[in-house]
Amino acid sequence: QAQFVESGGGLVQPGGSLRLSCTASANTLGHHATVWVRQVPGKEREAVSCISSDDDSTTYTSSVKGRFTISRDDAKNTVYLQMNSLKPEDTAVYYCAPGSTWACDGNYIEMWGQGTPVTVSS
């Protein structure tokens, strides 16, 4: 069974940066898009960003556009989320999940790993 392991979260001050990593087993990155999803307790999960598996096209939710960058390193089977200019409202647990297809079509499979918490606070 494919597995995803998230890492890189932590506590940062507003305006700071973090780089999250998502390492996938079984070469999942070559068959599905990868979606970063975040969740705040008591709220619905929110898809933050996606990168396709074929042409590296990317999508971002409006609230992070211009601040976050998603990328992939095929040799390491890892997808990254570079998070700059962090805001308190970015505080959440961040997960990565496979897209339903190779493309970023807004759909993803809810196969969650441990997640990595991000806290943005002074």
A tleap script that builds the chain and sets N, CA, C and O, in Angstrom:
source leaprc.protein.ff14SB
mol = sequence {
  NGLN ALA GLN PHE VAL GLU SER GLY GLY GLY
  LEU VAL GLN PRO GLY GLY SER LEU ARG LEU
  SER CYS THR ALA SER ALA ASN THR LEU GLY
  HIE HIE ALA THR VAL TRP VAL ARG GLN VAL
  PRO GLY LYS GLU ARG GLU ALA VAL SER CYS
  ILE SER SER ASP ASP ASP SER THR THR TYR
  THR SER SER VAL LYS GLY ARG PHE THR ILE
  SER ARG ASP ASP ALA LYS ASN THR VAL TYR
  LEU GLN MET ASN SER LEU LYS PRO GLU ASP
  THR ALA VAL TYR TYR CYS ALA PRO GLY SER
  THR TRP ALA CYS ASP GLY ASN TYR ILE GLU
  MET TRP GLY GLN GLY THR PRO VAL THR VAL
  SER CSER
}
set mol.1.N position { 0.849 -1.177 0.000 }
set mol.1.CA position { 0.000 0.000 0.000 }
set mol.1.C position { 0.890 1.234 0.000 }
set mol.1.O position { 1.877 1.302 0.733 }
set mol.2.N position { 0.535 2.198 -0.823 }
set mol.2.CA position { 1.289 3.433 -0.888 }
set mol.2.C position { 1.180 4.185 0.427 }
set mol.2.O position { 0.131 4.191 1.071 }
set mol.3.N position { 2.277 4.819 0.817 }
set mol.3.CA position { 2.310 5.596 2.038 }
set mol.3.C position { 2.944 6.950 1.769 }
set mol.3.O position { 3.792 7.102 0.890 }
set mol.4.N position { 2.512 7.918 2.543 }
set mol.4.CA position { 3.037 9.268 2.451 }
set mol.4.C position { 3.499 9.702 3.832 }
set mol.4.O position { 2.804 9.492 4.826 }
set mol.5.N position { 4.667 10.302 3.884 }
set mol.5.CA position { 5.236 10.772 5.131 }
set mol.5.C position { 5.530 12.253 5.002 }
set mol.5.O position { 6.320 12.673 4.157 }
set mol.6.N position { 4.882 13.041 5.853 }
set mol.6.CA position { 5.068 14.484 5.854 }
set mol.6.C position { 6.063 14.889 6.931 }
set mol.6.O position { 6.150 14.254 7.982 }
set mol.7.N position { 6.806 15.942 6.661 }
set mol.7.CA position { 7.749 16.462 7.634 }
set mol.7.C position { 8.031 17.924 7.321 }
set mol.7.O position { 7.647 18.432 6.268 }
set mol.8.N position { 8.703 18.590 8.245 }
set mol.8.CA position { 9.155 19.947 8.015 }
set mol.8.C position { 8.382 21.032 8.722 }
set mol.8.O position { 8.777 22.197 8.678 }
set mol.9.N position { 7.291 20.680 9.371 }
set mol.9.CA position { 6.515 21.680 10.076 }
set mol.9.C position { 7.206 22.149 11.342 }
set mol.9.O position { 8.255 21.632 11.727 }
set mol.10.N position { 6.598 23.137 11.981 }
set mol.10.CA position { 7.156 23.675 13.203 }
set mol.10.C position { 6.506 24.980 13.576 }
set mol.10.O position { 5.467 25.356 13.034 }
set mol.11.N position { 7.132 25.666 14.510 }
set mol.11.CA position { 6.661 26.960 14.992 }
set mol.11.C position { 7.496 28.066 14.372 }
set mol.11.O position { 8.723 28.062 14.477 }
set mol.12.N position { 6.833 29.005 13.731 }
set mol.12.CA position { 7.516 30.140 13.124 }
set mol.12.C position { 6.750 31.414 13.424 }
set mol.12.O position { 5.551 31.381 13.702 }
set mol.13.N position { 7.450 32.531 13.365 }
set mol.13.CA position { 6.817 33.828 13.537 }
set mol.13.C position { 6.167 34.287 12.239 }
set mol.13.O position { 6.579 33.862 11.160 }
set mol.14.N position { 5.166 35.141 12.329 }
set mol.14.CA position { 4.593 35.697 11.101 }
set mol.14.C position { 5.671 36.304 10.211 }
set mol.14.O position { 6.571 37.001 10.680 }
set mol.15.N position { 5.558 36.024 8.924 }
set mol.15.CA position { 6.557 36.466 7.971 }
set mol.15.C position { 7.673 35.476 7.743 }
set mol.15.O position { 8.483 35.656 6.833 }
set mol.16.N position { 7.732 34.440 8.546 }
set mol.16.CA position { 8.765 33.433 8.412 }
set mol.16.C position { 8.474 32.437 7.315 }
set mol.16.O position { 7.482 32.548 6.594 }
set mol.17.N position { 9.364 31.452 7.200 }
set mol.17.CA position { 9.269 30.457 6.134 }
set mol.17.C position { 9.475 29.058 6.675 }
set mol.17.O position { 10.166 28.853 7.673 }
set mol.18.N position { 8.867 28.101 6.000 }
set mol.18.CA position { 9.072 26.686 6.245 }
set mol.18.C position { 9.035 25.959 4.916 }
set mol.18.O position { 8.405 26.422 3.965 }
set mol.19.N position { 9.707 24.820 4.848 }
set mol.19.CA position { 9.598 23.947 3.694 }
set mol.19.C position { 9.116 22.585 4.163 }
set mol.19.O position { 9.804 21.891 4.912 }
set mol.20.N position { 7.933 22.216 3.717 }
set mol.20.CA position { 7.366 20.928 4.044 }
set mol.20.C position { 7.784 19.896 3.002 }
set mol.20.O position { 7.949 20.214 1.824 }
set mol.21.N position { 7.950 18.666 3.452 }
set mol.21.CA position { 8.316 17.576 2.564 }
set mol.21.C position { 7.281 16.470 2.641 }
set mol.21.O position { 6.740 16.184 3.710 }
set mol.22.N position { 7.012 15.860 1.515 }
set mol.22.CA position { 6.111 14.717 1.421 }
set mol.22.C position { 6.833 13.640 0.640 }
set mol.22.O position { 7.048 13.777 -0.564 }
set mol.23.N position { 7.208 12.573 1.317 }
set mol.23.CA position { 7.893 11.466 0.677 }
set mol.23.C position { 6.912 10.322 0.476 }
set mol.23.O position { 6.261 9.875 1.420 }
set mol.24.N position { 6.816 9.858 -0.756 }
set mol.24.CA position { 5.849 8.832 -1.122 }
set mol.24.C position { 6.547 7.525 -1.449 }
set mol.24.O position { 7.633 7.517 -2.029 }
set mol.25.N position { 5.926 6.436 -1.080 }
set mol.25.CA position { 6.427 5.122 -1.411 }
set mol.25.C position { 5.812 4.632 -2.718 }
set mol.25.O position { 4.853 5.214 -3.223 }
set mol.26.N position { 6.377 3.557 -3.255 }
set mol.26.CA position { 5.824 2.850 -4.410 }
set mol.26.C position { 5.690 3.726 -5.648 }
set mol.26.O position { 4.819 3.485 -6.484 }
set mol.27.N position { 6.524 4.717 -5.773 }
set mol.27.CA position { 6.533 5.584 -6.953 }
set mol.27.C position { 5.164 6.180 -7.249 }
set mol.27.O position { 4.784 6.339 -8.409 }
set mol.28.N position { 4.436 6.504 -6.205 }
set mol.28.CA position { 3.113 7.083 -6.369 }
set mol.28.C position { 3.154 8.407 -7.123 }
set mol.28.O position { 2.225 8.733 -7.861 }
set mol.29.N position { 4.208 9.153 -6.942 }
set mol.29.CA position { 4.318 10.461 -7.587 }
set mol.29.C position { 4.305 10.363 -9.103 }
set mol.29.O position { 3.956 11.329 -9.781 }
set mol.30.N position { 4.675 9.222 -9.636 }
set mol.30.CA position { 4.684 9.043 -11.076 }
set mol.30.C position { 3.336 8.691 -11.669 }
set mol.30.O position { 3.192 8.649 -12.891 }
set mol.31.N position { 2.354 8.439 -10.834 }
set mol.31.CA position { 1.042 8.000 -11.300 }
set mol.31.C position { -0.093 8.935 -10.924 }
set mol.31.O position { -1.157 8.900 -11.541 }
set mol.32.N position { 0.121 9.767 -9.922 }
set mol.32.CA position { -0.926 10.659 -9.436 }
set mol.32.C position { -0.366 12.045 -9.192 }
set mol.32.O position { 0.817 12.213 -8.895 }
set mol.33.N position { -1.218 13.013 -9.320 }
set mol.33.CA position { -0.895 14.327 -8.801 }
set mol.33.C position { -0.717 14.243 -7.292 }
set mol.33.O position { -1.181 13.296 -6.656 }
set mol.34.N position { -0.053 15.225 -6.731 }
set mol.34.CA position { 0.108 15.300 -5.286 }
set mol.34.C position { -0.507 16.594 -4.793 }
set mol.34.O position { -0.249 17.669 -5.333 }
set mol.35.N position { -1.318 16.475 -3.764 }
set mol.35.CA position { -2.062 17.607 -3.229 }
set mol.35.C position { -1.643 17.840 -1.784 }
set mol.35.O position { -1.610 16.907 -0.982 }
set mol.36.N position { -1.329 19.073 -1.460 }
set mol.36.CA position { -1.135 19.470 -0.071 }
set mol.36.C position { -2.465 19.970 0.472 }
set mol.36.O position { -3.114 20.827 -0.126 }
set mol.37.N position { -2.856 19.422 1.610 }
set mol.37.CA position { -4.128 19.738 2.243 }
set mol.37.C position { -3.859 20.112 3.687 }
set mol.37.O position { -3.025 19.491 4.346 }
set mol.38.N position { -4.550 21.112 4.181 }
set mol.38.CA position { -4.367 21.500 5.574 }
set mol.38.C position { -5.699 21.452 6.313 }
set mol.38.O position { -6.769 21.595 5.722 }
set mol.39.N position { -5.600 21.245 7.626 }
set mol.39.CA position { -6.794 21.140 8.438 }
set mol.39.C position { -6.586 21.822 9.778 }
set mol.39.O position { -5.579 21.607 10.453 }
set mol.40.N position { -7.543 22.637 10.149 }
set mol.40.CA position { -7.607 23.261 11.465 }
set mol.40.C position { -8.678 22.519 12.258 }
set mol.40.O position { -9.738 22.216 11.711 }
set mol.41.N position { -8.432 22.219 13.532 }
set mol.41.CA position { -9.454 21.528 14.315 }
set mol.41.C position { -10.803 22.224 14.250 }
set mol.41.O position { -10.896 23.438 14.433 }
set mol.42.N position { -11.847 21.445 13.989 }
set mol.42.CA position { -13.185 21.982 13.893 }
set mol.42.C position { -13.561 22.545 12.546 }
set mol.42.O position { -14.698 22.979 12.356 }
set mol.43.N position { -12.636 22.551 11.604 }
set mol.43.CA position { -12.911 23.076 10.278 }
set mol.43.C position { -12.671 22.014 9.217 }
set mol.43.O position { -12.005 21.008 9.461 }
set mol.44.N position { -13.220 22.256 8.047 }
set mol.44.CA position { -13.041 21.330 6.939 }
set mol.44.C position { -11.625 21.406 6.397 }
set mol.44.O position { -10.961 22.439 6.481 }
set mol.45.N position { -11.180 20.298 5.844 }
set mol.45.CA position { -9.896 20.300 5.177 }
set mol.45.C position { -9.921 21.236 3.980 }
set mol.45.O position { -10.942 21.385 3.309 }
set mol.46.N position { -8.788 21.858 3.726 }
set mol.46.CA position { -8.654 22.799 2.631 }
set mol.46.C position { -7.468 22.395 1.772 }
set mol.46.O position { -6.344 22.293 2.264 }
set mol.47.N position { -7.716 22.168 0.499 }
set mol.47.CA position { -6.627 21.904 -0.431 }
set mol.47.C position { -5.841 23.185 -0.649 }
set mol.47.O position { -6.410 24.223 -0.986 }
set mol.48.N position { -4.545 23.110 -0.457 }
set mol.48.CA position { -3.680 24.281 -0.539 }
set mol.48.C position { -3.005 24.388 -1.893 }
set mol.48.O position { -2.965 25.459 -2.497 }
set mol.49.N position { -2.474 23.268 -2.365 }
set mol.49.CA position { -1.714 23.291 -3.601 }
set mol.49.C position { -1.666 21.902 -4.198 }
set mol.49.O position { -1.871 20.905 -3.505 }
set mol.50.N position { -1.395 21.843 -5.489 }
set mol.50.CA position { -1.325 20.579 -6.206 }
set mol.50.C position { -0.266 20.679 -7.290 }
set mol.50.O position { -0.056 21.737 -7.883 }
set mol.51.N position { 0.398 19.551 -7.538 }
set mol.51.CA position { 1.326 19.456 -8.656 }
set mol.51.C position { 1.003 18.189 -9.431 }
set mol.51.O position { 0.861 17.117 -8.843 }
set mol.52.N position { 0.887 18.307 -10.738 }
set mol.52.CA position { 0.550 17.165 -11.569 }
set mol.52.C position { 1.754 16.252 -11.718 }
set mol.52.O position { 2.890 16.655 -11.469 }
set mol.53.N position { 1.492 15.020 -12.125 }
set mol.53.CA position { 2.563 14.036 -12.264 }
set mol.53.C position { 3.177 14.002 -13.649 }
set mol.53.O position { 4.243 13.412 -13.826 }
set mol.54.N position { 2.546 14.612 -14.633 }
set mol.54.CA position { 3.037 14.500 -16.000 }
set mol.54.C position { 3.810 15.724 -16.473 }
set mol.54.O position { 4.879 15.586 -17.069 }
set mol.55.N position { 3.290 16.911 -16.218 }
set mol.55.CA position { 3.903 18.116 -16.765 }
set mol.55.C position { 4.284 19.145 -15.709 }
set mol.55.O position { 4.681 20.259 -16.049 }
set mol.56.N position { 4.169 18.789 -14.440 }
set mol.56.CA position { 4.538 19.664 -13.329 }
set mol.56.C position { 3.698 20.927 -13.250 }
set mol.56.O position { 4.107 21.906 -12.625 }
set mol.57.N position { 2.537 20.918 -13.871 }
set mol.57.CA position { 1.649 22.055 -13.704 }
set mol.57.C position { 1.182 22.119 -12.252 }
set mol.57.O position { 1.067 21.093 -11.581 }
set mol.58.N position { 0.917 23.320 -11.781 }
set mol.58.CA position { 0.611 23.524 -10.369 }
set mol.58.C position { -0.637 24.369 -10.198 }
set mol.58.O position { -1.011 25.144 -11.078 }
set mol.59.N position { -1.269 24.205 -9.053 }
set mol.59.CA position { -2.399 25.030 -8.668 }
set mol.59.C position { -2.237 25.431 -7.212 }
set mol.59.O position { -1.573 24.745 -6.434 }
set mol.60.N position { -2.855 26.555 -6.853 }
set mol.60.CA position { -2.810 27.065 -5.498 }
set mol.60.C position { -4.154 27.652 -5.130 }
set mol.60.O position { -4.845 28.226 -5.971 }
set mol.61.N position { -4.519 27.507 -3.881 }
set mol.61.CA position { -5.686 28.213 -3.399 }
set mol.61.C position { -5.342 29.692 -3.289 }
set mol.61.O position { -4.185 30.055 -3.078 }
set mol.62.N position { -6.339 30.530 -3.432 }
set mol.62.CA position { -6.093 31.961 -3.547 }
set mol.62.C position { -5.378 32.549 -2.340 }
set mol.62.O position { -4.597 33.489 -2.488 }
set mol.63.N position { -5.628 32.021 -1.163 }
set mol.63.CA position { -5.059 32.596 0.045 }
set mol.63.C position { -3.552 32.404 0.165 }
set mol.63.O position { -2.905 33.110 0.938 }
set mol.64.N position { -2.983 31.466 -0.583 }
set mol.64.CA position { -1.543 31.214 -0.501 }
set mol.64.C position { -0.820 31.569 -1.784 }
set mol.64.O position { 0.407 31.495 -1.838 }
set mol.65.N position { -1.541 31.947 -2.801 }
set mol.65.CA position { -0.936 32.248 -4.088 }
set mol.65.C position { 0.066 33.394 -3.945 }
set mol.65.O position { -0.230 34.433 -3.353 }
set mol.66.N position { 1.244 33.180 -4.495 }
set mol.66.CA position { 2.303 34.158 -4.387 }
set mol.66.C position { 3.183 33.984 -3.170 }
set mol.66.O position { 4.248 34.595 -3.085 }
set mol.67.N position { 2.759 33.160 -2.227 }
set mol.67.CA position { 3.542 32.918 -1.024 }
set mol.67.C position { 4.071 31.490 -0.942 }
set mol.67.O position { 5.167 31.263 -0.431 }
set mol.68.N position { 3.304 30.536 -1.440 }
set mol.68.CA position { 3.685 29.129 -1.385 }
set mol.68.C position { 4.096 28.649 -2.770 }
set mol.68.O position { 3.583 29.125 -3.783 }
set mol.69.N position { 5.024 27.703 -2.802 }
set mol.69.CA position { 5.458 27.098 -4.048 }
set mol.69.C position { 5.568 25.594 -3.863 }
set mol.69.O position { 6.238 25.123 -2.944 }
set mol.70.N position { 4.914 24.847 -4.732 }
set mol.70.CA position { 4.987 23.394 -4.690 }
set mol.70.C position { 5.962 22.915 -5.757 }
set mol.70.O position { 6.029 23.486 -6.846 }
set mol.71.N position { 6.720 21.863 -5.442 }
set mol.71.CA position { 7.683 21.320 -6.383 }
set mol.71.C position { 7.876 19.838 -6.104 }
set mol.71.O position { 7.417 19.325 -5.084 }
set mol.72.N position { 8.557 19.154 -7.016 }
set mol.72.CA position { 8.771 17.719 -6.873 }
set mol.72.C position { 10.189 17.359 -7.261 }
set mol.72.O position { 10.746 17.907 -8.212 }
set mol.73.N position { 10.768 16.431 -6.514 }
set mol.73.CA position { 12.068 15.866 -6.812 }
set mol.73.C position { 11.852 14.381 -7.077 }
set mol.73.O position { 11.694 13.598 -6.140 }
set mol.74.N position { 11.843 13.994 -8.338 }
set mol.74.CA position { 11.548 12.610 -8.696 }
set mol.74.C position { 12.590 11.637 -8.141 }
set mol.74.O position { 12.247 10.523 -7.746 }
set mol.75.N position { 13.844 12.046 -8.110 }
set mol.75.CA position { 14.895 11.173 -7.618 }
set mol.75.C position { 14.707 10.813 -6.154 }
set mol.75.O position { 15.109 9.734 -5.718 }
set mol.76.N position { 14.101 11.711 -5.402 }
set mol.76.CA position { 13.879 11.481 -3.980 }
set mol.76.C position { 12.449 11.067 -3.660 }
set mol.76.O position { 12.102 10.877 -2.494 }
set mol.77.N position { 11.622 10.927 -4.683 }
set mol.77.CA position { 10.213 10.593 -4.484 }
set mol.77.C position { 9.561 11.533 -3.475 }
set mol.77.O position { 8.817 11.102 -2.595 }
set mol.78.N position { 9.847 12.800 -3.616 }
set mol.78.CA position { 9.428 13.781 -2.623 }
set mol.78.C position { 8.802 14.996 -3.295 }
set mol.78.O position { 9.299 15.495 -4.305 }
set mol.79.N position { 7.711 15.455 -2.715 }
set mol.79.CA position { 7.079 16.708 -3.095 }
set mol.79.C position { 7.273 17.700 -1.958 }
set mol.79.O position { 7.127 17.352 -0.786 }
set mol.80.N position { 7.600 18.925 -2.309 }
set mol.80.CA position { 7.861 19.964 -1.328 }
set mol.80.C position { 6.802 21.050 -1.407 }
set mol.80.O position { 6.189 21.275 -2.450 }
set mol.81.N position { 6.605 21.713 -0.285 }
set mol.81.CA position { 5.800 22.918 -0.247 }
set mol.81.C position { 6.615 23.988 0.462 }
set mol.81.O position { 6.756 23.975 1.684 }
set mol.82.N position { 7.145 24.908 -0.321 }
set mol.82.CA position { 7.876 26.035 0.240 }
set mol.82.C position { 6.870 27.096 0.658 }
set mol.82.O position { 6.092 27.582 -0.162 }
set mol.83.N position { 6.890 27.449 1.926 }
set mol.83.CA position { 5.921 28.369 2.498 }
set mol.83.C position { 6.654 29.616 2.969 }
set mol.83.O position { 7.424 29.569 3.929 }
set mol.84.N position { 6.412 30.717 2.296 }
set mol.84.CA position { 7.029 31.992 2.640 }
set mol.84.C position { 5.971 32.975 3.122 }
set mol.84.O position { 4.775 32.781 2.905 }
set mol.85.N position { 6.430 34.024 3.776 }
set mol.85.CA position { 5.537 35.078 4.266 }
set mol.85.C position { 4.362 34.491 5.029 }
set mol.85.O position { 3.208 34.844 4.788 }
set mol.86.N position { 4.667 33.605 5.940 }
set mol.86.CA position { 3.615 32.893 6.656 }
set mol.86.C position { 2.786 33.827 7.524 }
set mol.86.O position { 3.289 34.790 8.102 }
set mol.87.N position { 1.512 33.511 7.593 }
set mol.87.CA position { 0.548 34.279 8.363 }
set mol.87.C position { -0.071 33.397 9.440 }
set mol.87.O position { -0.077 32.174 9.305 }
set mol.88.N position { -0.591 33.997 10.504 }
set mol.88.CA position { -1.237 33.180 11.537 }
set mol.88.C position { -2.342 32.284 11.000 }
set mol.88.O position { -2.539 31.181 11.509 }
set mol.89.N position { -3.059 32.730 9.991 }
set mol.89.CA position { -4.126 31.924 9.428 }
set mol.89.C position { -3.628 30.715 8.652 }
set mol.89.O position { -4.430 29.877 8.240 }
set mol.90.N position { -2.319 30.608 8.444 }
set mol.90.CA position { -1.747 29.413 7.845 }
set mol.90.C position { -1.564 28.286 8.854 }
set mol.90.O position { -1.228 27.163 8.479 }
set mol.91.N position { -1.781 28.579 10.119 }
set mol.91.CA position { -1.634 27.574 11.155 }
set mol.91.C position { -2.603 26.419 10.913 }
set mol.91.O position { -3.810 26.626 10.789 }
set mol.92.N position { -2.067 25.209 10.848 }
set mol.92.CA position { -2.867 24.024 10.570 }
set mol.92.C position { -1.952 22.811 10.595 }
set mol.92.O position { -0.729 22.937 10.669 }
set mol.93.N position { -2.557 21.647 10.531 }
set mol.93.CA position { -1.811 20.434 10.258 }
set mol.93.C position { -1.836 20.220 8.751 }
set mol.93.O position { -2.901 20.235 8.132 }
set mol.94.N position { -0.679 20.024 8.172 }
set mol.94.CA position { -0.557 19.888 6.731 }
set mol.94.C position { -0.337 18.430 6.356 }
set mol.94.O position { 0.493 17.739 6.947 }
set mol.95.N position { -1.089 17.978 5.373 }
set mol.95.CA position { -1.023 16.617 4.871 }
set mol.95.C position { -0.768 16.637 3.370 }
set mol.95.O position { -1.086 17.611 2.688 }
set mol.96.N position { -0.197 15.565 2.871 }
set mol.96.CA position { -0.148 15.370 1.436 }
set mol.96.C position { -0.973 14.147 1.077 }
set mol.96.O position { -1.074 13.198 1.856 }
set mol.97.N position { -1.556 14.180 -0.101 }
set mol.97.CA position { -2.445 13.118 -0.540 }
set mol.97.C position { -2.340 12.961 -2.050 }
set mol.97.O position { -2.041 13.925 -2.753 }
set mol.98.N position { -2.583 11.756 -2.554 }
set mol.98.CA position { -2.560 11.571 -4.006 }
set mol.98.C position { -3.799 12.151 -4.661 }
set mol.98.O position { -4.906 12.027 -4.137 }
set mol.99.N position { -3.608 12.778 -5.799 }
set mol.99.CA position { -4.741 13.203 -6.591 }
set mol.99.C position { -5.470 12.007 -7.170 }
set mol.99.O position { -4.936 10.899 -7.212 }
set mol.100.N position { -6.687 12.239 -7.612 }
set mol.100.CA position { -7.472 11.147 -8.181 }
set mol.100.C position { -6.905 10.668 -9.508 }
set mol.100.O position { -7.058 9.500 -9.865 }
set mol.101.N position { -6.257 11.556 -10.236 }
set mol.101.CA position { -5.605 11.229 -11.492 }
set mol.101.C position { -4.236 11.878 -11.525 }
set mol.101.O position { -3.763 12.400 -10.516 }
set mol.102.N position { -3.612 11.845 -12.672 }
set mol.102.CA position { -2.313 12.496 -12.833 }
set mol.102.C position { -2.446 14.012 -12.809 }
set mol.102.O position { -1.473 14.714 -12.532 }
set mol.103.N position { -3.627 14.519 -13.092 }
set mol.103.CA position { -3.836 15.949 -13.245 }
set mol.103.C position { -4.377 16.573 -11.970 }
set mol.103.O position { -4.963 15.899 -11.124 }
set mol.104.N position { -4.166 17.868 -11.857 }
set mol.104.CA position { -4.718 18.638 -10.753 }
set mol.104.C position { -6.120 19.093 -11.143 }
set mol.104.O position { -6.310 20.191 -11.666 }
set mol.105.N position { -7.075 18.248 -10.885 }
set mol.105.CA position { -8.455 18.509 -11.261 }
set mol.105.C position { -9.327 18.861 -10.071 }
set mol.105.O position { -10.548 18.943 -10.204 }
set mol.106.N position { -8.724 19.072 -8.913 }
set mol.106.CA position { -9.469 19.419 -7.723 }
set mol.106.C position { -9.892 18.246 -6.869 }
set mol.106.O position { -10.469 18.439 -5.799 }
set mol.107.N position { -9.621 17.046 -7.312 }
set mol.107.CA position { -10.015 15.845 -6.581 }
set mol.107.C position { -8.792 15.110 -6.060 }
set mol.107.O position { -7.760 15.049 -6.728 }
set mol.108.N position { -8.915 14.561 -4.876 }
set mol.108.CA position { -7.827 13.810 -4.293 }
set mol.108.C position { -8.366 12.662 -3.457 }
set mol.108.O position { -9.520 12.660 -3.029 }
set mol.109.N position { -7.503 11.697 -3.241 }
set mol.109.CA position { -7.845 10.518 -2.456 }
set mol.109.C position { -7.510 10.792 -0.999 }
set mol.109.O position { -6.404 11.221 -0.672 }
set mol.110.N position { -8.473 10.539 -0.137 }
set mol.110.CA position { -8.273 10.831 1.283 }
set mol.110.C position { -7.541 9.670 1.949 }
set mol.110.O position { -8.125 8.867 2.677 }
set mol.111.N position { -6.267 9.615 1.678 }
set mol.111.CA position { -5.369 8.638 2.265 }
set mol.111.C position { -4.313 9.420 3.028 }
set mol.111.O position { -3.314 9.862 2.461 }
set mol.112.N position { -4.549 9.582 4.312 }
set mol.112.CA position { -3.789 10.531 5.104 }
set mol.112.C position { -2.646 9.884 5.840 }
set mol.112.O position { -2.772 8.784 6.378 }
set mol.113.N position { -1.531 10.579 5.857 }
set mol.113.CA position { -0.413 10.195 6.686 }
set mol.113.C position { -0.523 10.830 8.052 }
set mol.113.O position { -1.610 11.208 8.490 }
set mol.114.N position { 0.598 10.944 8.718 }
set mol.114.CA position { 0.611 11.533 10.050 }
set mol.114.C position { 0.331 13.031 10.019 }
set mol.114.O position { -0.240 13.580 10.961 }
set mol.115.N position { 0.727 13.680 8.953 }
set mol.115.CA position { 0.618 15.126 8.871 }
set mol.115.C position { 1.761 15.792 9.614 }
set mol.115.O position { 2.418 15.177 10.453 }
set mol.116.N position { 1.987 17.051 9.296 }
set mol.116.CA position { 3.007 17.814 10.002 }
set mol.116.C position { 2.397 19.152 10.421 }
set mol.116.O position { 1.883 19.882 9.573 }
set mol.117.N position { 2.446 19.484 11.703 }
set mol.117.CA position { 1.802 20.713 12.173 }
set mol.117.C position { 2.645 21.949 11.892 }
set mol.117.O position { 3.868 21.945 12.029 }
set mol.118.N position { 1.952 22.994 11.499 }
set mol.118.CA position { 2.557 24.303 11.276 }
set mol.118.C position { 1.853 25.302 12.174 }
set mol.118.O position { 0.630 25.431 12.131 }
set mol.119.N position { 2.617 25.999 12.976 }
set mol.119.CA position { 2.073 27.032 13.845 }
set mol.119.C position { 2.771 28.344 13.545 }
set mol.119.O position { 3.996 28.441 13.619 }
set mol.120.N position { 1.986 29.346 13.208 }
set mol.120.CA position { 2.517 30.672 12.901 }
set mol.120.C position { 2.030 31.614 14.000 }
set mol.120.O position { 0.846 31.942 14.066 }
set mol.121.N position { 2.929 32.034 14.840 }
set mol.121.CA position { 2.556 32.844 16.001 }
set mol.121.C position { 3.763 33.589 16.520 }
set mol.121.O position { 4.903 33.149 16.367 }
set mol.122.N position { 3.489 34.745 17.145 }
set mol.122.CA position { 4.536 35.491 17.819 }
set mol.122.C position { 4.765 34.979 19.230 }
set mol.122.O position { 5.620 35.501 19.945 }
savepdb mol mol.pdb
quit
